[in-house]
């Protein structure tokens, strides 16, 4: 399948689910699935710029993942530290800007330092923004943004809150993909998902590849995004709309 020609730059977000099942099917420890998941992520990062994708946001560790067995949590921290050490020089060469979204306070010093160094090393890159949500939760994002606005005495509006969220530098995702045959958001980008197109695949994350990405992009290209308008209004760009009423 060839990649579709996209009319606009695209922001894709992915819930990379199914690493554990991929490993269990092979009688391997779950952490082997997460390691394979990093290789898949590398492939997908590489595949984004030629397809017109300018931002990729991935869910690598949720606020709730601390509830997993200790060895899996430690393993995921180690994988992150190792992936940063190994991959940042390549990301730098490929023009990828990496950013980490999530609560850093309860991460180890080693991990925190890794995140800061990776961000600093890639800050001026522009071919793709890669947002890695690590120790991230959509509710945490909204609650902490609201708390900062309240502490500053700023009025909480859709605009002020939106500007305070972790993903404000990229805007909302156009397409959210979830692998692993589960159909839920699991506290990922709750605010920003408002108008995203959702795409679910049975493929486990380590089995996801460029052709699976193309299948998602083809499906996305066939969808009509209406943002509250009627199909006719969307088809006729010149159609008049009423000024939005002020809320009463
Ligand atoms: C969900 O699969 C996946 C995760 C909780 C971790 C995702 C992490 C990676 C893809 C690699 C890490 C990447 C970085 C940058 C650190 P699951 O474990 O819930 O799978 P299951 O549903 O089959 O059990």
py3Dmol code that shows the C-alpha trace and the ligand (Angstrom):
import py3Dmol

protein = """\
ATOM      1  CA  UNK A   1       0.000   0.000   0.000  1.00  0.00           C
ATOM      2  CA  UNK A   2       1.359   3.428  -0.896  1.00  0.00           C
ATOM      3  CA  UNK A   3       1.154   6.255   1.631  1.00  0.00           C
ATOM      4  CA  UNK A   4      -1.756   8.636   0.936  1.00  0.00           C
ATOM      5  CA  UNK A   5      -1.037  12.223  -0.122  1.00  0.00           C
ATOM      6  CA  UNK A   6      -2.150  14.342   2.804  1.00  0.00           C
ATOM      7  CA  UNK A   7      -3.350  17.864   2.182  1.00  0.00           C
ATOM      8  CA  UNK A   8      -2.251  19.239   5.574  1.00  0.00           C
ATOM      9  CA  UNK A   9       0.518  18.544   8.055  1.00  0.00           C
ATOM     10  CA  UNK A  10      -0.741  15.983  10.488  1.00  0.00           C
ATOM     11  CA  UNK A  11      -0.400  15.383  14.208  1.00  0.00           C
ATOM     12  CA  UNK A  12      -0.734  11.709  15.094  1.00  0.00           C
ATOM     13  CA  UNK A  13      -0.959  10.315  18.619  1.00  0.00           C
ATOM     14  CA  UNK A  14      -0.513   6.636  19.461  1.00  0.00           C
ATOM     15  CA  UNK A  15      -1.399   4.397  22.401  1.00  0.00           C
ATOM     16  CA  UNK A  16       1.283   1.742  21.889  1.00  0.00           C
ATOM     17  CA  UNK A  17      -0.606  -1.194  23.383  1.00  0.00           C
ATOM     18  CA  UNK A  18       0.119  -4.920  23.243  1.00  0.00           C
ATOM     19  CA  UNK A  19       3.789  -5.237  24.163  1.00  0.00           C
ATOM     20  CA  UNK A  20       3.062  -7.626  27.041  1.00  0.00           C
ATOM     21  CA  UNK A  21       0.858  -9.910  24.907  1.00  0.00           C
ATOM     22  CA  UNK A  22       3.434  -9.890  22.097  1.00  0.00           C
ATOM     23  CA  UNK A  23       6.047 -11.144  24.574  1.00  0.00           C
ATOM     24  CA  UNK A  24       3.751 -13.692  26.282  1.00  0.00           C
ATOM     25  CA  UNK A  25       2.875 -15.255  22.909  1.00  0.00           C
ATOM     26  CA  UNK A  26       6.597 -15.948  22.520  1.00  0.00           C
ATOM     27  CA  UNK A  27       7.076 -17.178  26.123  1.00  0.00           C
ATOM     28  CA  UNK A  28       9.253 -14.141  26.774  1.00  0.00           C
ATOM     29  CA  UNK A  29       9.174 -11.805  29.772  1.00  0.00           C
ATOM     30  CA  UNK A  30       6.896  -8.776  29.281  1.00  0.00           C
ATOM     31  CA  UNK A  31       9.902  -6.460  29.242  1.00  0.00           C
ATOM     32  CA  UNK A  32      11.054  -8.118  25.980  1.00  0.00           C
ATOM     33  CA  UNK A  33       7.838  -6.800  24.424  1.00  0.00           C
ATOM     34  CA  UNK A  34       8.608  -3.271  25.606  1.00  0.00           C
ATOM     35  CA  UNK A  35      12.126  -3.523  24.123  1.00  0.00           C
ATOM     36  CA  UNK A  36      10.648  -4.614  20.804  1.00  0.00           C
ATOM     37  CA  UNK A  37       8.207  -1.713  21.178  1.00  0.00           C
ATOM     38  CA  UNK A  38      11.110   0.741  21.131  1.00  0.00           C
ATOM     39  CA  UNK A  39      12.250  -0.698  17.772  1.00  0.00           C
ATOM     40  CA  UNK A  40       8.734  -0.230  16.380  1.00  0.00           C
ATOM     41  CA  UNK A  41       8.691   3.341  17.647  1.00  0.00           C
ATOM     42  CA  UNK A  42      12.001   4.024  15.855  1.00  0.00           C
ATOM     43  CA  UNK A  43      10.517   2.718  12.584  1.00  0.00           C
ATOM     44  CA  UNK A  44       7.377   4.826  12.933  1.00  0.00           C
ATOM     45  CA  UNK A  45       9.318   7.993  13.820  1.00  0.00           C
ATOM     46  CA  UNK A  46      11.373   7.494  10.671  1.00  0.00           C
ATOM     47  CA  UNK A  47       8.207   6.937   8.596  1.00  0.00           C
ATOM     48  CA  UNK A  48       6.449  10.134   9.723  1.00  0.00           C
ATOM     49  CA  UNK A  49       8.196  13.026   7.890  1.00  0.00           C
ATOM     50  CA  UNK A  50       7.910  11.502   4.373  1.00  0.00           C
ATOM     51  CA  UNK A  51       4.154  11.075   4.975  1.00  0.00           C
ATOM     52  CA  UNK A  52       3.583  14.704   5.960  1.00  0.00           C
ATOM     53  CA  UNK A  53       3.302  13.979   9.674  1.00  0.00           C
ATOM     54  CA  UNK A  54       4.888  16.879  11.571  1.00  0.00           C
ATOM     55  CA  UNK A  55       4.062  15.817  15.139  1.00  0.00           C
ATOM     56  CA  UNK A  56       3.903  12.388  16.752  1.00  0.00           C
ATOM     57  CA  UNK A  57       2.755  11.962  20.349  1.00  0.00           C
ATOM     58  CA  UNK A  58       3.152   8.557  22.007  1.00  0.00           C
ATOM     59  CA  UNK A  59       1.987   7.146  25.331  1.00  0.00           C
ATOM     60  CA  UNK A  60       5.033   5.431  26.854  1.00  0.00           C
ATOM     61  CA  UNK A  61       4.199   5.344  30.589  1.00  0.00           C
ATOM     62  CA  UNK A  62       0.936   6.399  32.198  1.00  0.00           C
ATOM     63  CA  UNK A  63       0.369   7.819  35.654  1.00  0.00           C
ATOM     64  CA  UNK A  64      -1.357   4.477  36.402  1.00  0.00           C
ATOM     65  CA  UNK A  65       1.535   2.298  35.157  1.00  0.00           C
ATOM     66  CA  UNK A  66       3.204   2.672  38.595  1.00  0.00           C
ATOM     67  CA  UNK A  67       0.680   0.005  39.672  1.00  0.00           C
ATOM     68  CA  UNK A  68       2.450  -2.636  37.539  1.00  0.00           C
ATOM     69  CA  UNK A  69       4.867  -5.146  39.123  1.00  0.00           C
ATOM     70  CA  UNK A  70       8.043  -3.450  40.375  1.00  0.00           C
ATOM     71  CA  UNK A  71      10.328  -5.272  37.941  1.00  0.00           C
ATOM     72  CA  UNK A  72       8.226  -4.102  34.973  1.00  0.00           C
ATOM     73  CA  UNK A  73       8.235  -0.479  36.206  1.00  0.00           C
ATOM     74  CA  UNK A  74      12.011  -0.591  36.784  1.00  0.00           C
ATOM     75  CA  UNK A  75      12.433  -2.250  33.397  1.00  0.00           C
ATOM     76  CA  UNK A  76      10.471   0.523  31.654  1.00  0.00           C
ATOM     77  CA  UNK A  77      12.594   3.192  33.381  1.00  0.00           C
ATOM     78  CA  UNK A  78      15.761   1.371  32.244  1.00  0.00           C
ATOM     79  CA  UNK A  79      14.451   1.046  28.688  1.00  0.00           C
ATOM     80  CA  UNK A  80      13.735   4.772  28.575  1.00  0.00           C
ATOM     81  CA  UNK A  81      17.223   5.663  29.870  1.00  0.00           C
ATOM     82  CA  UNK A  82      18.849   3.255  27.402  1.00  0.00           C
ATOM     83  CA  UNK A  83      16.713   4.393  24.461  1.00  0.00           C
ATOM     84  CA  UNK A  84      17.665   7.999  25.165  1.00  0.00           C
ATOM     85  CA  UNK A  85      21.380   7.195  25.370  1.00  0.00           C
ATOM     86  CA  UNK A  86      21.292   5.130  22.155  1.00  0.00           C
ATOM     87  CA  UNK A  87      18.805   7.010  20.023  1.00  0.00           C
ATOM     88  CA  UNK A  88      19.231  10.716  20.731  1.00  0.00           C
ATOM     89  CA  UNK A  89      22.269  11.075  18.406  1.00  0.00           C
ATOM     90  CA  UNK A  90      20.214   9.502  15.558  1.00  0.00           C
ATOM     91  CA  UNK A  91      17.127  11.590  16.306  1.00  0.00           C
ATOM     92  CA  UNK A  92      19.343  14.630  16.268  1.00  0.00           C
ATOM     93  CA  UNK A  93      20.701  13.736  12.825  1.00  0.00           C
ATOM     94  CA  UNK A  94      17.190  12.993  11.508  1.00  0.00           C
ATOM     95  CA  UNK A  95      15.967  16.448  12.601  1.00  0.00           C
ATOM     96  CA  UNK A  96      13.593  15.121  15.278  1.00  0.00           C
ATOM     97  CA  UNK A  97      12.811  17.332  18.262  1.00  0.00           C
ATOM     98  CA  UNK A  98      11.992  15.208  21.302  1.00  0.00           C
ATOM     99  CA  UNK A  99       9.882  16.430  24.197  1.00  0.00           C
ATOM    100  CA  UNK A 100       8.707  14.594  27.284  1.00  0.00           C
ATOM    101  CA  UNK A 101       5.255  15.293  28.660  1.00  0.00           C
ATOM    102  CA  UNK A 102       4.331  14.253  32.169  1.00  0.00           C
ATOM    103  CA  UNK A 103       5.060  14.630  35.874  1.00  0.00           C
ATOM    104  CA  UNK A 104       8.803  14.590  36.504  1.00  0.00           C
ATOM    105  CA  UNK A 105       8.813  15.102  40.288  1.00  0.00           C
ATOM    106  CA  UNK A 106       8.697  11.387  41.139  1.00  0.00           C
ATOM    107  CA  UNK A 107      11.167  10.199  38.494  1.00  0.00           C
ATOM    108  CA  UNK A 108      14.707   9.265  39.504  1.00  0.00           C
ATOM    109  CA  UNK A 109      17.469  11.827  39.041  1.00  0.00           C
ATOM    110  CA  UNK A 110      19.038   9.621  36.355  1.00  0.00           C
ATOM    111  CA  UNK A 111      15.823   9.526  34.313  1.00  0.00           C
ATOM    112  CA  UNK A 112      15.119  13.242  34.820  1.00  0.00           C
ATOM    113  CA  UNK A 113      18.634  14.129  33.663  1.00  0.00           C
ATOM    114  CA  UNK A 114      18.202  11.906  30.589  1.00  0.00           C
ATOM    115  CA  UNK A 115      14.959  13.653  29.634  1.00  0.00           C
ATOM    116  CA  UNK A 116      16.488  17.110  30.035  1.00  0.00           C
ATOM    117  CA  UNK A 117      19.601  16.222  28.027  1.00  0.00           C
ATOM    118  CA  UNK A 118      17.568  14.661  25.197  1.00  0.00           C
ATOM    119  CA  UNK A 119      15.340  17.737  24.975  1.00  0.00           C
ATOM    120  CA  UNK A 120      18.303  20.121  25.015  1.00  0.00           C
ATOM    121  CA  UNK A 121      20.161  18.136  22.325  1.00  0.00           C
ATOM    122  CA  UNK A 122      17.242  18.251  19.874  1.00  0.00           C
ATOM    123  CA  UNK A 123      15.598  21.577  20.696  1.00  0.00           C
ATOM    124  CA  UNK A 124      16.314  23.270  17.360  1.00  0.00           C
ATOM    125  CA  UNK A 125      15.164  20.355  15.157  1.00  0.00           C
ATOM    126  CA  UNK A 126      12.117  20.863  12.972  1.00  0.00           C
ATOM    127  CA  UNK A 127      11.407  17.815  10.758  1.00  0.00           C
ATOM    128  CA  UNK A 128       9.229  16.101  13.385  1.00  0.00           C
ATOM    129  CA  UNK A 129       8.206  16.885  16.954  1.00  0.00           C
ATOM    130  CA  UNK A 130       8.170  13.651  18.941  1.00  0.00           C
ATOM    131  CA  UNK A 131       6.240  14.021  22.193  1.00  0.00           C
ATOM    132  CA  UNK A 132       6.829  11.119  24.551  1.00  0.00           C
ATOM    133  CA  UNK A 133       4.172  11.012  27.287  1.00  0.00           C
ATOM    134  CA  UNK A 134       5.980   9.527  30.247  1.00  0.00           C
ATOM    135  CA  UNK A 135       4.403   9.483  33.706  1.00  0.00           C
ATOM    136  CA  UNK A 136       1.546  11.265  31.970  1.00  0.00           C
ATOM    137  CA  UNK A 137      -2.207  11.203  32.494  1.00  0.00           C
ATOM    138  CA  UNK A 138      -4.860  13.351  30.835  1.00  0.00           C
ATOM    139  CA  UNK A 139      -6.497  14.102  34.190  1.00  0.00           C
ATOM    140  CA  UNK A 140      -3.134  15.082  35.704  1.00  0.00           C
ATOM    141  CA  UNK A 141      -2.533  17.396  32.732  1.00  0.00           C
ATOM    142  CA  UNK A 142      -5.897  19.171  33.071  1.00  0.00           C
ATOM    143  CA  UNK A 143      -5.815  19.375  36.871  1.00  0.00           C
ATOM    144  CA  UNK A 144      -2.262  20.721  37.038  1.00  0.00           C
ATOM    145  CA  UNK A 145      -2.920  23.272  34.277  1.00  0.00           C
ATOM    146  CA  UNK A 146      -6.039  24.481  36.135  1.00  0.00           C
ATOM    147  CA  UNK A 147      -4.105  24.670  39.413  1.00  0.00           C
ATOM    148  CA  UNK A 148      -1.385  26.822  37.790  1.00  0.00           C
ATOM    149  CA  UNK A 149      -3.977  29.192  36.317  1.00  0.00           C
ATOM    150  CA  UNK A 150      -5.775  29.451  39.666  1.00  0.00           C
ATOM    151  CA  UNK A 151      -2.492  30.111  41.486  1.00  0.00           C
ATOM    152  CA  UNK A 152      -1.731  32.966  39.052  1.00  0.00           C
ATOM    153  CA  UNK A 153      -5.242  34.361  39.385  1.00  0.00           C
ATOM    154  CA  UNK A 154      -5.867  33.763  35.648  1.00  0.00           C
ATOM    155  CA  UNK A 155      -9.453  33.194  34.579  1.00  0.00           C
ATOM    156  CA  UNK A 156     -10.018  29.595  33.516  1.00  0.00           C
ATOM    157  CA  UNK A 157     -11.413  29.542  29.987  1.00  0.00           C
ATOM    158  CA  UNK A 158     -11.150  26.977  27.186  1.00  0.00           C
ATOM    159  CA  UNK A 159      -8.388  29.088  25.669  1.00  0.00           C
ATOM    160  CA  UNK A 160      -6.342  29.757  28.815  1.00  0.00           C
ATOM    161  CA  UNK A 161      -6.578  26.116  29.906  1.00  0.00           C
ATOM    162  CA  UNK A 162      -5.693  24.846  26.457  1.00  0.00           C
ATOM    163  CA  UNK A 163      -2.630  27.105  26.395  1.00  0.00           C
ATOM    164  CA  UNK A 164      -1.464  25.707  29.728  1.00  0.00           C
ATOM    165  CA  UNK A 165      -1.628  22.015  28.804  1.00  0.00           C
ATOM    166  CA  UNK A 166       1.440  19.901  28.158  1.00  0.00           C
ATOM    167  CA  UNK A 167       0.793  19.636  24.406  1.00  0.00           C
ATOM    168  CA  UNK A 168       0.117  23.312  23.736  1.00  0.00           C
ATOM    169  CA  UNK A 169       3.215  23.635  21.490  1.00  0.00           C
ATOM    170  CA  UNK A 170       1.658  21.191  18.970  1.00  0.00           C
ATOM    171  CA  UNK A 171      -2.071  21.727  19.127  1.00  0.00           C
ATOM    172  CA  UNK A 172      -4.534  18.842  19.181  1.00  0.00           C
ATOM    173  CA  UNK A 173      -3.889  15.515  17.458  1.00  0.00           C
ATOM    174  CA  UNK A 174      -5.770  14.926  14.193  1.00  0.00           C
ATOM    175  CA  UNK A 175      -5.645  11.161  14.514  1.00  0.00           C
ATOM    176  CA  UNK A 176      -5.316   8.911  17.570  1.00  0.00           C
ATOM    177  CA  UNK A 177      -4.257   5.329  16.871  1.00  0.00           C
ATOM    178  CA  UNK A 178      -4.528   2.577  19.462  1.00  0.00           C
ATOM    179  CA  UNK A 179      -2.973  -0.799  18.793  1.00  0.00           C
ATOM    180  CA  UNK A 180      -3.573  -4.046  20.706  1.00  0.00           C
ATOM    181  CA  UNK A 181      -7.302  -4.549  20.082  1.00  0.00           C
ATOM    182  CA  UNK A 182      -8.474  -2.333  22.943  1.00  0.00           C
ATOM    183  CA  UNK A 183     -10.916   0.481  22.296  1.00  0.00           C
ATOM    184  CA  UNK A 184     -10.473   3.123  24.961  1.00  0.00           C
ATOM    185  CA  UNK A 185      -8.374   6.216  25.640  1.00  0.00           C
ATOM    186  CA  UNK A 186      -6.996   5.117  29.041  1.00  0.00           C
ATOM    187  CA  UNK A 187      -6.460   8.684  30.301  1.00  0.00           C
ATOM    188  CA  UNK A 188      -4.487   9.728  27.183  1.00  0.00           C
ATOM    189  CA  UNK A 189      -4.903  13.316  25.894  1.00  0.00           C
ATOM    190  CA  UNK A 190      -8.442  13.610  27.298  1.00  0.00           C
ATOM    191  CA  UNK A 191      -8.820  17.320  26.493  1.00  0.00           C
ATOM    192  CA  UNK A 192      -6.970  17.228  23.182  1.00  0.00           C
ATOM    193  CA  UNK A 193      -8.911  14.180  21.882  1.00  0.00           C
ATOM    194  CA  UNK A 194     -12.141  16.218  21.586  1.00  0.00           C
ATOM    195  CA  UNK A 195     -12.142  16.244  17.761  1.00  0.00           C
ATOM    196  CA  UNK A 196      -9.498  13.669  16.944  1.00  0.00           C
ATOM    197  CA  UNK A 197     -10.359  10.826  14.596  1.00  0.00           C
ATOM    198  CA  UNK A 198      -9.946   7.500  16.418  1.00  0.00           C
ATOM    199  CA  UNK A 199      -8.418   4.448  14.758  1.00  0.00           C
ATOM    200  CA  UNK A 200      -8.143   1.048  16.406  1.00  0.00           C
ATOM    201  CA  UNK A 201      -6.177  -1.943  15.156  1.00  0.00           C
ATOM    202  CA  UNK A 202      -5.840  -5.519  16.406  1.00  0.00           C
ATOM    203  CA  UNK A 203      -2.114  -5.440  15.700  1.00  0.00           C
ATOM    204  CA  UNK A 204       0.050  -5.581  18.814  1.00  0.00           C
ATOM    205  CA  UNK A 205       2.405  -2.597  18.993  1.00  0.00           C
ATOM    206  CA  UNK A 206       5.615  -4.569  18.210  1.00  0.00           C
ATOM    207  CA  UNK A 207       3.908  -5.820  15.004  1.00  0.00           C
ATOM    208  CA  UNK A 208       2.825  -2.337  13.872  1.00  0.00           C
ATOM    209  CA  UNK A 209       4.857  -1.115  10.897  1.00  0.00           C
ATOM    210  CA  UNK A 210       4.914   1.351   7.996  1.00  0.00           C
ATOM    211  CA  UNK A 211       2.158  -0.455   6.092  1.00  0.00           C
ATOM    212  CA  UNK A 212      -0.031  -0.464   9.208  1.00  0.00           C
ATOM    213  CA  UNK A 213       0.604   3.282   9.507  1.00  0.00           C
ATOM    214  CA  UNK A 214      -0.396   3.720   5.871  1.00  0.00           C
ATOM    215  CA  UNK A 215      -3.626   1.778   6.500  1.00  0.00           C
ATOM    216  CA  UNK A 216      -4.446   4.194   9.342  1.00  0.00           C
ATOM    217  CA  UNK A 217      -3.631   7.209   7.149  1.00  0.00           C
ATOM    218  CA  UNK A 218      -5.830   5.886   4.318  1.00  0.00           C
ATOM    219  CA  UNK A 219      -8.714   5.426   6.738  1.00  0.00           C
ATOM    220  CA  UNK A 220      -8.105   8.947   8.107  1.00  0.00           C
ATOM    221  CA  UNK A 221      -8.094  10.417   4.579  1.00  0.00           C
ATOM    222  CA  UNK A 222     -11.542   8.868   3.952  1.00  0.00           C
ATOM    223  CA  UNK A 223     -13.125  10.462   7.036  1.00  0.00           C
ATOM    224  CA  UNK A 224     -15.030  13.752   6.900  1.00  0.00           C
ATOM    225  CA  UNK A 225     -14.088  15.936   9.863  1.00  0.00           C
ATOM    226  CA  UNK A 226     -17.037  18.167  10.682  1.00  0.00           C
ATOM    227  CA  UNK A 227     -16.149  19.937  13.924  1.00  0.00           C
ATOM    228  CA  UNK A 228     -19.862  20.320  14.761  1.00  0.00           C
ATOM    229  CA  UNK A 229     -20.953  21.391  11.265  1.00  0.00           C
ATOM    230  CA  UNK A 230     -23.290  19.511   8.909  1.00  0.00           C
ATOM    231  CA  UNK A 231     -21.884  17.382   6.054  1.00  0.00           C
ATOM    232  CA  UNK A 232     -23.250  19.948   3.527  1.00  0.00           C
ATOM    233  CA  UNK A 233     -21.539  22.835   5.268  1.00  0.00           C
ATOM    234  CA  UNK A 234     -18.247  20.993   5.246  1.00  0.00           C
ATOM    235  CA  UNK A 235     -18.621  20.169   1.547  1.00  0.00           C
ATOM    236  CA  UNK A 236     -19.439  23.806   0.678  1.00  0.00           C
ATOM    237  CA  UNK A 237     -16.666  25.890   2.125  1.00  0.00           C
ATOM    238  CA  UNK A 238     -18.357  29.161   1.097  1.00  0.00           C
ATOM    239  CA  UNK A 239     -21.588  28.426   3.064  1.00  0.00           C
ATOM    240  CA  UNK A 240     -22.379  31.121   5.625  1.00  0.00           C
ATOM    241  CA  UNK A 241     -22.456  30.294   9.320  1.00  0.00           C
ATOM    242  CA  UNK A 242     -24.091  32.247  12.142  1.00  0.00           C
ATOM    243  CA  UNK A 243     -21.736  34.069  14.508  1.00  0.00           C
ATOM    244  CA  UNK A 244     -21.233  31.938  17.594  1.00  0.00           C
ATOM    245  CA  UNK A 245     -23.643  33.006  20.350  1.00  0.00           C
ATOM    246  CA  UNK A 246     -22.092  34.199  23.574  1.00  0.00           C
ATOM    247  CA  UNK A 247     -22.855  31.703  26.346  1.00  0.00           C
ATOM    248  CA  UNK A 248     -25.714  32.926  28.565  1.00  0.00           C
TER     249      UNK A 248
END
"""
ligand_1 = """\
24
LIG
C 1.321 -0.993 26.735
O 1.427 -2.359 26.423
C 2.631 -0.377 26.628
C 3.273 0.274 27.637
C 2.730 0.429 28.988
C 4.610 0.825 27.425
C 4.864 1.379 26.063
C 6.318 1.510 25.925
C 7.014 1.287 24.802
C 6.434 1.014 23.481
C 8.457 1.292 24.836
C 8.978 2.383 25.661
C 9.235 3.581 24.887
C 9.960 4.541 25.467
C 10.330 5.741 24.704
C 10.387 4.387 26.860
P 1.065 -3.390 27.570
O 2.269 -3.640 28.379
O -0.111 -2.894 28.349
O 0.690 -4.647 26.728
P -0.456 -5.712 27.040
O -1.767 -4.979 26.933
O -0.266 -6.707 25.961
O -0.189 -6.267 28.411
"""
view = py3Dmol.view(width=600, height=400)
view.addModel(protein, "pdb")
view.setStyle({"model": 0}, {"cartoon": {"style": "trace"}})
view.addModel(ligand_1, "xyz")
view.setStyle({"model": 1}, {"stick": {}})
view.zoomTo()
view.show()
